[in-house]
């Protein structure tokens, strides 16, 4: 039994740190609310802006591309200038994006607004960095759990609250609802979040100075934008020529970026992290998790909305009803993951989560003929995915030097966002390849073959994440012996 006198005071979370966690959690919720609130309004945008459903997908793509570009940059800047300063810069950009979205009258203005809102996604690695430097190491898992809960919580509010606001007041009102909250949070952060002083220390041979790798930023931006644009265009017919050009540009700029980063003293991305055995595997698992769930989760929407017999013949409300249990279970499991991380090691939680997710995808392959079965399998996936994500982020948080926490989490989030982009496109290719018609109903809809192919592919991708998790477990066991 532990003597109370042996417990270090530094292991206790001070009141100021609790305030920090609560404030940052609120920031996370409004960003995720913004991410999901427009999903029910997609048909409204199609009608009001006079665009196709294919063009409307760029509202999600623009958001993800901007987030992917800014996430590692914001992480690096937070390591150089301090997390609070960068957070106070990012939030006003996000606020401008929300304001522009409110008054958007065409798709071009809306896409510009979504880009600015996507910059807000870069708050996450910065916020994680603040938590890392504020909370005692033994309490990081609990703090990470509280902050991580903002993802499903914000998504739930966005899905349910956004649909209610859109139904009663129109899609413009969703942006109005967020605006005063975002402004208030900026003022609260400015007043109550403590400032950090990153320029005074070296840790584990990582030096921090005031130089910013502008060439690296430019090359990384070209790499990400070209690659994600090519991924998005894969679903567009007759775009093969442009896709090949974009992939070529991305590959060339990536090569130039790697060469440049090896030559500069203070690179934008520390490539040494990619050789860190505790960093690369969980980061790759996050990528695979994103690809698998985003290929399936958006496919479920198509399945529900497609007419019988190729789908369930449901409406937007039925989509929300089927997906809501997934989000609720994801929230609950994320909330208890901190306790599990303290009780069972983070690498064991990662393995446990990836195994459960693989079981969920496998069941989805065999049983997806009814709404009830799909809801049950999504619930299993929610448990597995939440544990996988919590375990991976905790491995990264406690494995890298504290002075590069921002860039490490930025790189992890970058690959996570890439997975979010690849998943829907991957599923869309199968849906376009295997489709059919229904007598008396215009249009083409994915067939059973498309759904099975998507679910089998997601299962195989999830199985790859299990293999990586086993590798992490074996390495940790060997280190402890």
N, C-alpha and C positions, 0 to 999 in steps of 0.2 A: 504493500500500500504506500502511495506517495505521501510524504510529509508535506503539508502545506507550506512550510517554510522553505522547501526546496524548489518551489515553483517560482520561476523568475517573473519579476514584475513586468519585464519587457514582453512577456508572452501574453499579457492582458491587452485587450483592445481599449484604448482610451476613448472618452466621449467624443472628442474631436474627430477621431477616425470613424466612429459610427456615423457622424454627420456627413463625412466625406462619402462613405459607402451609399448612404441614402440619396444624397444629391446626385451622385454619378449614376445610380440606378434609375432615377427619374429621367436623366438625359438619355440613357439607353432605351427606355420605354418609348419616348416620343419619336426617336429615330426608327424603331421597329414598327411603331404605329403608322408612321409615314410610309414605310416600305409596303405594308399590306393594305392600307386603307383604300388605295386606288383600284385594287383588283376587282371589287364588285362594280366599279364604275367603267370598266373597259368598254362595255357596249355603249355607254353614254358618250365616251370619247369618240368611238367609231362613228356614231351618228352625228354628233355635234361638229366634229372636225372634218367629216367627210373622208375618212381614211379606211383602209382595209384592216382586217384583224392582224395580218402579217405586219403592217406598218405600226400598229398599236403595240406590238411586242417590243418595239424600240424604246418605249417608255421604261420598261424594266431593264433593257440592255444599256441604255444611257446611264441609268442609275448605277448599275453594277460596274460599268467601265470606269466611270468617274471615281467610284469607291475603290476599285482595284488600283487605279493610278495613284490616288492620294493616300491610301492606307500606309504603304511603306515609307512614303515621303514624310507624312505626318509623324510616323514612328521615329524616323531619323531626326527630324527637327525637334521632337520632344526630348530626345537624348542630348541634343546640343543646347537648346535654349530653355528647357524645362517644360514639364507637361502642362502646367497651368497656363502658361503664356500661349502655347499652341492651341489649347482647348478654347481659350478666349478669342482666338482668331477664327477657328473652324466654325464655332456656333453662329457668329454673325453671317458667314457665308451661307450656312444652312438656312438662317432666317430669311435672307434675301431670296433664296430659292423657293421657300414656302410662299413668300409674298408674290413673287412672279407667277407661281403656279395658280394662285388665287385669281389673277387677272388674265391668264392665258386665253387667247381667242383662236389659236390655231396650233397645229401639232409642232411647228418649229419653236414657238415660244414655250410650249409645254416641255419639249425635249431640253431646252436650255434650263428651264426650272428644275427638271429632274437631274441634270448634271450637277447643278449647285446643291441640290438635296443629297446627291450621292456623296459629295464631299463630306457631308455630315457623318457618313459611315466611318470615316477615319477617326471619329471620336473614340471608337472602341479600343484600339491598341493604346491610345494615349491614356484613357481611363484605367485600363488594366495596369499601365505603368504607374499611375498614381497609387493604385491599390497596393502594388508591389512595394513601393517605397514608404507607404503609410502604415501598413499592417505588419505585425510581427510574423515571421516566417511560419511559425506553427499554426497561425490563424489564417493564413492565406487561402487555404481550401474553403473555409467557411465564407470568407469575404468574396472569393471567386464565385461561390454558389449563389450568394445573394445577388451579385451583379449579373451573373449568367442567367438568373431567372428573368431578367428584363427582356431577354429575347422572346421567349414564349408569351410572357405577359403582354408585351407591346403588340405582338402578333395577334393575340386574342382580342385585345381592345380594337386593333385595326380592322380585323375581320368582322367582328360583331358591331362595334361602335361605328366604324366607317360605313357599313351597310345601312345602319339605322339613320345616320346623318344624311347619306346620299338619298335614301328613300324619301325622307321628309323635307330636306332642305336643298338638295342638289349637291353635286360633287365639289363645287366651289366652297361650300361650308366646311368641308373637311380641313381645308387649309386654314380657314379662319379659326377653327377650334384649336389648332396647334400653335398658331402665332403667339398669342399672349403667354402661353406656357413656356415656349422657347425663350422669349425675351426675359421672363422672370427668372428662369434657370441661369441665364447668362449673368444676371445681376447677383444671384445667390452664389454662383461659383466665384465671381470676382471678389465677393465679400468674405466667404467662409472657407474656400478651399486653400490650404496652405501652399505657398510657393516653394519650389525646389531650386537648388543651386548646383546644376550639373557640371559647371566649369571648374570645380575645385578638386576633383578626384580622379584617380586612376584605379581601375580594379581589374585584376587578372589580365594585365597588359593591354587593356582597352583604354585608349586615351580619347578624351572628348575635347574638341576645340570648336572655334567659331566658324570654320570654313565649311561651305556647303558645296557639294559636288554637282554643279549646274549641268555639266556635260552628262554625268550619269543620270540626272533627273530627266534630261531631254531624251536620251536613248531608251531609258526604261519606259517613259511615256509612249514613245513610238512603238516599242515592243508590245506593250499591253494593249494599246488601242488597236493596233493592226491585228493582233492575234484574236482578241475578243470580237472585233468587227467581222473577221473571217469566220469565226465560229457561228456568229449570229446569222450571217449570210448563207450558211450551209443549207438553211431551210428554204431559201429563196430560189425559185426555179430560174434557170438561165443566168446564174451568177457565178458559174464555175470559173470563168476567166478572172473575175475580180477576186474571188476567194484565193486562187493560186497566187495572184500578185500580193495580196495582203499577207498570206502565210510566208511568202518569200521575204517581204519587207520585215516582217516580225523576226524571222530567223537571222537575217543580216544584222538588224539592229541589236538583237540579243547577243550575237557574237561580238559586235563592237562594244556593247555594254560590258561584257565580261572582260575583254581586253583592257578597257578603260579603267574598270574597277580595280584591276590588279596593279595598275601603275600609280594610282593616286594614294596619297597618305591617309586621307580620311574618306573612304568610299561611302556612297549612299547606302549600299547593302554590303554588309560584312560577309564576304563569301566564305570566310572561315567557319561561319555558323553552319554552312551546308555540309561541312565535314564533321560536325559535332554529332556523335552517335545518339545523344539524348535529344537532339533538336530535329533532325531530318525525318526519322521514322514517324513521330507523332504528327508532324506537319503533312507528310504524305497521306497519313490516315485521314486527316481532316479533309484533304482534297478528295479522296475516294468516297468519304462519307457524303460530301456535298454533291458529287456527281450522282451517286446512287439515289439519294432521297429526292433530289430535285428532278431527276428523270421520272421518278414514280409519282411524286406528290402532285405535280402539274398534270400528269397523265390521268390521275384519278378524276380531276376536274373535267377533262375531255370525256372520260368514260361515263360520268354521271350525266353530263349535258347531252350526250349523243342519244338519238332516238332509239327506241326498242326496234329490232332485237340486237342492234350493234352496241347499245349502251343501256343505261337505266331510264332514259327519258325524263330526267329531272330538270329542275330549274336552279337558279343561283342559291336559293334558300336551302335546297336539298344538298347542294355542294357544301354549304357552311355547316349543315347538320352532321354530315359525314366526316368533315375535317376537324370539327370542334373537339371531339374526344381526343384526337391526336395531340392537339395543342394543350389541352388541359392536363393530360398525362405527362406530356413533355415538361410542363411547368412543375408538376408535383415531383417528378423524378429529378429534375434539375435542383429543386429546392432541398431534397434530401441527399444530393450527391456530396455535399460538403461533409456530412456525417460519415458517409461511406468512404470518402477519400481519407479521412482521419483513421478510420477503422481498418480499411483494407488498402494497401498501397495504390498509388495512382495508376501504375502500369497494370495492376490486376483489374482495376475498374475498367480500363481501356479494353483489355481482352474480354472481360465479361460483357461489356457493352457491344463490341463488334460481333461477338457470337450470337447474342440475342437478336441483333439487327439482321444477321444472316438468316436466322430462323424465321424472322418476320417476312423477309423477302421471299424465302422458299415457300412459305405458306401462301403468300400472295400469288405465286405461280400456279399453285394447285387449286386454290379456293378463292375465286374472285367473281363468282356468278351472282352473288347477292350483295345488297348494301350492308347487311349485318356482318357478313364475312369480311368485307373490305374494312369496315370500321374496326373489327376486332384485330385484324392484321396491322392496321395503322397504329393501333394502341400498342401492340408489341414493338413495332418499329420505334415508337416514341420513347419507350423505355431504353431500348438498345442505343439509339442515336444520342439521347441526352447523356447517358453514361459515357459513351465513346468520346463525345465532345468535351465533357467535363474532365475526363481523365487526360486527354491529349493536351488541353490547355494548361492543366496543372503540371504535367511533365515539363512543358516548355517554360512555364513560369519559374519553377524551382531549379531548372537545369542551366539557365544562361546567367552570365554576370549581370548584376542589377543595373549597371550603367548602359547595357544594350538591350534592356527589356523592351523598350519602345520599338526598336527596329526588328527584334526577334518576333514580337507579336505582330508587327506590321507585315513581315514576310509570311507568317502563318496565315493571317487574314487574307493576304493577297492570293495564296493558293486556294484558300477556302472560297473566295469570290470567283476564281477561275472555275472551280468545280460547279458553282451555282450557274455559271454561264454554259458550261459544257452539257450538264445534265438535261435541260429542256431541249436543246438542239439535238442531242443524242436520241431522245425520245421522239422528237419531231420527224427525224429521218425515217424511223420505223413506221410512224403513223402515215407518212406520205407514201412509203413503199407498199404497205399493206392496207389498202382501203377499199371500200365498196359502197354501193348505193342501196337505197331502200325504196321500194316501189311506192310512188305517190309522194315522196319527199325529195326536194331538190338538194343537190350537194353530195359530197362524198364524205364518208366517215371511217375512222380506223376500225379494222376488223379484229376478231379474236386473236388472229395470228400476230398482229401488231402488239397487242397487250401482252401476250405470252412472251414475245421476243424482248420487250422492254423489261418485264419482270425477271426473266432469266438473266439478262445482262446485268441488271442491278444486283442480283444474287451473286453472280460471279465477281463483280466489283467489290461487293461487301466481303466476299470470301478472301479477296486479296488483302483487305484491311485486317482480317483475322490473322493472316500469315505474318503481316508486319507486327501485329500486337504480340504474337508468339515470340518473334525475334526480340522485341523489347523485353519481354518477361525473362527469356533465357539470359540475356545480357545482364539484367539486374541481378538475377540469381547468382550468376558467375561472379559479379562484383562483390556480392555479400559473403561469398565463401572464402 
